């Protein structure tokens, strides 16, 4: 059995079992990390002088998009701490995969990406023609921030809680529908995960982006969706849409006072969007450690975490290993959904 098929099957098993990381993935990662550490040791001395020129931070979305805002929130503080410019460069295209591919293929120890979870987990599973392998081609540096998705209802859907919604949607069968910003997006996969956990059979309606999803909901063309807080909460606060819960494991300061789906007894549908720093897989371990330490120091600063919150991200300082574990966990969880539902990305 080839590696990709085995990983898909393990992801499917992880999804069915409650999102636990298959042990073989952890063992493989530990072995790979040991090899990387061993091969990087001759370069450790040179890494002590890193960075010795400006750092490029590639973002796969246009200026003003939420990953771009996250990158810009940390770039100046990192520049000051590392005493080298950290320059944000926008390389939009293919849902961030254009920038991710540039990072993956870089041989420069000063080129990194502020990449989203789709780029660092399931890109290859959604589209076999993706020119990089998230598992093999990146060195995780650390999370920047996370955000939940908000389970949102239009006026022609019933329910004030996730459980109410589930009962109503089950009664509607395939006549109910949900919107997403496209095949293979986190909003799409999250709803399919929710369906697998609850028995909902609502039909998927893809749109060109989240603003188009919100427009369709306001017009009553779809009944539900999972949407980013920054986009949907103004409509909720205006009374035009209803929010019944968030997908994060814990309540989020981005959506103050809102219960999680887990609190409402909808189990196994935890999901967050996130953005993180990663570099090419050839990086010496010492550079990863140094950049991670700088990143953690910066995003722990109250003024930086406040700025991240203002642009839609909850600061999440952590180790490179913690990011690697999250990448594996999300790949297993969402890979299972992709396989069960036969999902392919829009091309």
C-alpha positions as CSV (number, residue, x, y, z in Angstrom):
1,X,0.0,0.0,0.0
2,X,1.5,3.4,-0.9
3,X,2.2,6.0,1.7
4,X,-0.6,8.4,0.7
5,X,-3.3,5.8,0.8
6,X,-2.0,4.5,4.1
7,X,-2.1,8.0,5.6
8,X,-5.7,8.5,4.3
9,X,-6.8,5.3,5.9
10,X,-5.1,6.2,9.2
11,X,-6.8,9.6,8.9
12,X,-10.1,8.0,8.4
13,X,-9.6,5.8,11.4
14,X,-8.5,8.8,13.5
15,X,-11.7,10.7,12.5
16,X,-13.9,7.7,13.4
17,X,-12.1,7.2,16.7
18,X,-12.4,10.8,17.9
19,X,-9.5,12.7,16.2
20,X,-6.5,11.0,17.9
21,X,-3.2,11.0,16.2
22,X,-2.3,7.5,14.8
23,X,0.8,6.3,16.8
24,X,2.7,5.4,13.6
25,X,2.6,9.1,12.6
26,X,4.2,10.2,15.9
27,X,6.9,7.5,15.6
28,X,7.7,8.5,12.0
29,X,7.9,12.2,13.0
30,X,10.2,11.4,15.9
31,X,12.5,9.4,13.6
32,X,12.5,12.2,11.0
33,X,13.3,14.8,13.7
34,X,16.2,12.7,14.9
35,X,17.5,12.5,11.3
36,X,17.1,16.3,10.8
37,X,18.8,17.1,14.1
38,X,21.8,14.8,13.2
39,X,22.2,16.1,9.7
40,X,21.9,19.7,10.8
41,X,24.6,19.5,13.5
42,X,27.5,20.6,11.2
43,X,25.6,23.8,10.4
44,X,24.9,24.7,14.0
45,X,27.9,27.1,14.3
46,X,26.8,29.1,11.2
47,X,23.3,29.3,12.5
48,X,24.5,31.2,15.6
49,X,25.0,34.2,13.3
50,X,21.5,33.9,11.8
51,X,19.9,36.2,10.7
52,X,22.6,38.0,8.9
53,X,20.4,39.6,6.2
54,X,16.7,40.6,5.9
55,X,14.1,37.8,6.5
56,X,11.4,37.3,3.8
57,X,8.0,36.4,5.1
58,X,5.8,35.2,2.3
59,X,2.0,35.4,2.6
60,X,-0.2,33.6,0.2
61,X,-3.0,36.1,0.2
62,X,-3.5,39.8,-0.8
63,X,-2.6,42.7,1.6
64,X,-5.4,43.1,4.1
65,X,-6.4,39.5,4.2
66,X,-6.4,38.0,7.7
67,X,-3.1,35.9,7.3
68,X,-1.5,39.1,5.9
69,X,-2.6,41.1,8.9
70,X,-1.3,38.4,11.2
71,X,2.1,38.5,9.5
72,X,2.3,42.3,9.7
73,X,1.3,42.3,13.4
74,X,4.5,40.3,14.2
75,X,6.9,41.5,11.5
76,X,8.1,44.8,13.1
77,X,8.5,43.4,16.6
78,X,10.4,40.5,15.2
79,X,12.6,43.0,13.2
80,X,13.4,44.8,16.4
81,X,14.2,41.6,18.4
82,X,16.3,39.9,15.7
83,X,18.0,43.2,14.6
84,X,17.2,42.4,11.0
85,X,14.3,43.5,8.8
86,X,11.4,41.0,8.5
87,X,9.8,41.9,5.2
88,X,6.3,40.7,4.4
89,X,5.8,39.8,0.7
90,X,2.4,39.0,-0.7
91,X,2.4,36.1,-3.1
92,X,-1.4,35.4,-3.5
93,X,-2.8,32.4,-5.4
94,X,-4.3,28.9,-5.1
95,X,-5.6,29.5,-1.6
96,X,-2.1,30.3,-0.3
97,X,-0.4,27.4,-2.1
98,X,1.6,29.7,-4.4
99,X,3.5,31.1,-1.4
100,X,3.7,27.8,0.3
101,X,5.4,26.3,-2.8
102,X,7.9,29.1,-2.9
103,X,8.8,28.4,0.7
104,X,9.0,24.7,0.2
105,X,11.4,25.0,-2.7
106,X,13.6,27.7,-1.1
107,X,17.2,26.9,-0.3
108,X,17.5,30.2,1.6
109,X,17.6,30.1,5.4
110,X,16.1,33.6,5.4
111,X,12.8,32.7,3.5
112,X,9.8,31.7,5.5
113,X,6.0,31.7,5.1
114,X,3.1,32.9,7.2
115,X,0.9,29.9,6.1
116,X,-2.5,28.7,6.9
117,X,-3.6,25.2,8.1
118,X,-4.8,24.3,4.6
119,X,-1.3,24.8,3.2
120,X,0.5,22.9,6.0
121,X,-1.9,19.9,6.3
122,X,-4.3,18.7,3.6
123,X,-3.1,20.5,0.4
124,X,-1.8,17.3,-1.2
125,X,-4.8,15.2,-0.2
126,X,-7.2,17.7,-1.8
127,X,-5.2,18.0,-5.0
128,X,-2.6,15.4,-6.0
129,X,-1.1,18.0,-8.4
130,X,-0.1,20.2,-5.5
131,X,3.6,20.8,-6.2
132,X,4.7,20.4,-2.5
133,X,4.1,17.8,0.2
134,X,3.1,19.4,3.5
135,X,4.5,16.5,5.5
136,X,8.0,16.5,3.9
137,X,8.7,19.9,2.5
138,X,8.4,22.3,5.6
139,X,10.1,22.8,8.9
140,X,7.4,24.1,11.3
141,X,8.5,27.1,13.4
142,X,5.5,28.0,15.5
143,X,1.9,29.0,15.6
144,X,1.0,32.7,15.3
145,X,-2.7,32.6,16.0
146,X,-5.9,30.6,15.9
147,X,-9.6,31.4,15.4
148,X,-12.7,29.3,15.7
149,X,-15.4,29.1,13.0
150,X,-18.9,30.3,14.0
151,X,-21.9,28.0,13.3
152,X,-24.2,30.5,11.8
153,X,-27.9,30.2,10.7
154,X,-30.0,32.3,8.3
155,X,-33.5,33.5,9.1
156,X,-35.2,30.4,7.5
157,X,-33.3,27.9,9.7
158,X,-34.6,27.0,13.2
159,X,-32.7,26.7,16.5
160,X,-31.0,28.8,19.1
161,X,-28.5,26.2,20.1
162,X,-26.4,23.7,18.2
163,X,-28.6,20.9,19.5
164,X,-31.7,22.7,18.3
165,X,-30.1,23.1,14.9
166,X,-29.2,19.5,14.6
167,X,-32.7,18.4,15.4
168,X,-34.1,20.8,12.8
169,X,-31.6,20.0,10.1
170,X,-32.2,16.2,10.6
171,X,-35.9,16.8,10.1
172,X,-35.2,18.7,6.8
173,X,-33.0,15.9,5.3
174,X,-31.4,16.9,2.0
175,X,-33.7,19.9,1.6
176,X,-31.5,21.9,4.0
177,X,-28.3,23.4,2.6
178,X,-25.1,25.0,3.8
179,X,-22.7,27.4,2.1
180,X,-18.9,27.4,2.0
181,X,-16.3,29.5,0.2
182,X,-15.4,26.5,-2.0
183,X,-14.6,22.8,-2.2
184,X,-11.9,21.8,0.2
185,X,-12.0,25.0,2.2
186,X,-12.0,24.7,6.0
187,X,-15.6,25.9,6.0
188,X,-16.6,23.0,3.7
189,X,-14.6,20.4,5.5
190,X,-15.8,21.6,8.9
191,X,-19.4,21.3,7.9
192,X,-18.8,17.8,6.5
193,X,-17.1,16.9,9.8
194,X,-20.1,18.2,11.7
195,X,-22.4,16.2,9.4
196,X,-20.5,13.0,10.1
197,X,-20.8,13.6,13.9
198,X,-24.5,14.5,14.0
199,X,-26.3,12.7,11.1
200,X,-27.2,16.0,9.3
201,X,-27.6,15.5,5.5
202,X,-27.7,19.1,4.4
203,X,-26.4,19.7,0.9
204,X,-23.3,21.7,0.1
205,X,-23.5,24.9,-1.9
206,X,-20.0,26.3,-2.8
207,X,-19.5,30.0,-3.4
208,X,-16.6,32.2,-4.5
209,X,-15.7,33.3,-1.0
210,X,-17.1,33.9,2.5
211,X,-18.7,37.3,1.6
212,X,-20.7,35.5,-1.1
213,X,-21.7,32.9,1.5
214,X,-23.0,35.6,3.8
215,X,-24.9,37.2,1.0
216,X,-26.6,33.9,0.2
217,X,-27.5,33.4,3.8
218,X,-29.0,36.9,4.1
219,X,-31.1,36.1,1.0
220,X,-32.2,32.8,2.5
221,X,-30.6,30.7,-0.3
222,X,-28.7,28.5,2.3
223,X,-29.6,27.9,5.9
224,X,-26.3,27.4,7.7
225,X,-22.5,27.8,7.4
226,X,-19.3,27.9,9.4
227,X,-17.8,31.3,9.1
228,X,-14.8,33.4,10.5
229,X,-15.8,35.6,13.4
230,X,-14.5,38.8,12.0
231,X,-16.7,38.5,8.9
232,X,-19.9,37.2,10.4
233,X,-20.3,38.8,13.8
234,X,-21.3,42.2,12.5
235,X,-24.3,40.5,10.7
236,X,-25.1,38.6,13.9
237,X,-24.9,41.7,16.1
238,X,-27.2,43.5,13.6
239,X,-29.7,40.7,14.1
240,X,-29.6,39.6,10.4
241,X,-28.0,36.2,11.1
242,X,-27.9,33.9,14.2
243,X,-24.7,32.4,15.7
244,X,-25.3,29.3,17.8
245,X,-21.7,28.1,18.7
246,X,-18.0,28.1,17.9
247,X,-15.9,25.1,16.8
248,X,-12.9,25.7,19.1
249,X,-12.3,23.3,22.0
250,X,-12.5,26.3,24.4
251,X,-14.5,29.6,24.3
252,X,-12.7,32.2,22.2
253,X,-12.1,35.9,23.1
254,X,-12.8,36.5,19.4
255,X,-16.5,35.6,20.1
256,X,-17.1,36.8,23.6
257,X,-19.6,34.8,25.6
258,X,-20.4,32.2,22.9
259,X,-20.5,28.5,23.9
260,X,-18.5,25.9,22.0
261,X,-20.2,23.1,20.1
262,X,-18.5,20.8,22.6
263,X,-20.4,22.6,25.5
264,X,-23.6,21.9,23.6
265,X,-22.9,18.2,23.5
266,X,-21.9,18.2,19.8
267,X,-18.8,16.0,20.2
268,X,-15.8,15.4,17.9
269,X,-16.3,18.5,15.7
270,X,-13.5,20.7,17.2
271,X,-11.9,22.7,14.5
272,X,-10.0,26.0,14.2
273,X,-8.4,28.0,11.5
274,X,-4.8,28.9,12.1
275,X,-1.8,30.7,10.7
276,X,1.8,29.7,11.5
277,X,5.4,30.3,10.6
278,X,7.2,27.6,8.6
279,X,10.4,27.4,6.5
280,X,11.8,24.9,4.1
281,X,12.6,21.4,5.4
282,X,16.3,22.0,4.9
283,X,16.6,24.4,7.9
284,X,19.1,23.6,10.6
285,X,17.3,22.9,13.9
286,X,19.2,25.7,15.6
287,X,17.6,28.3,13.3
288,X,14.2,26.8,13.9
289,X,14.8,27.1,17.7
290,X,16.1,30.6,17.5
291,X,13.2,31.9,15.3
292,X,10.6,30.1,17.4
293,X,12.0,31.7,20.6
294,X,11.8,35.1,19.0
295,X,8.2,34.4,17.8
296,X,7.1,33.2,21.2
297,X,8.6,36.3,22.9
298,X,6.9,38.7,20.4
299,X,3.4,37.2,20.5
300,X,3.4,37.0,24.3
301,X,3.8,40.8,24.4
302,X,0.4,42.3,25.4
303,X,0.5,44.9,22.6
304,X,1.1,42.2,20.0
305,X,-1.5,39.8,21.2
306,X,-3.9,42.7,21.4
307,X,-3.1,43.6,17.8
308,X,-3.6,40.0,16.7
309,X,-7.0,39.9,18.4
310,X,-8.0,43.1,16.6
311,X,-7.3,41.5,13.2
312,X,-9.0,38.3,14.0
313,X,-6.5,36.0,15.6
314,X,-6.0,34.7,19.2
315,X,-2.3,34.6,19.9
316,X,-1.0,31.0,20.4
317,X,2.7,30.9,21.5
318,X,4.1,27.4,21.4
319,X,7.0,25.2,20.3
320,X,7.9,24.0,16.9
321,X,7.0,20.5,18.0
322,X,3.6,21.7,19.1
323,X,2.9,23.0,15.7
324,X,4.2,19.8,14.1
325,X,1.8,17.8,16.3
326,X,-1.1,20.1,15.3
327,X,-0.3,19.7,11.7
328,X,-0.4,15.9,12.0
329,X,-3.6,16.0,14.1
330,X,-5.4,18.2,11.6
331,X,-4.2,16.2,8.7
332,X,-5.5,13.0,10.3
333,X,-8.8,14.6,11.2
334,X,-9.5,16.4,7.9
335,X,-7.9,13.7,5.8
336,X,-10.5,11.3,7.1
337,X,-13.3,13.7,6.1
338,X,-11.7,14.1,2.7
339,X,-11.6,10.4,2.1
340,X,-15.1,9.6,3.5
341,X,-16.7,12.3,1.4
342,X,-14.6,12.0,-1.7
343,X,-13.7,15.8,-1.6
344,X,-11.5,17.5,-4.1
345,X,-10.4,21.1,-4.1
346,X,-11.7,23.6,-6.7
347,X,-9.3,23.9,-9.6
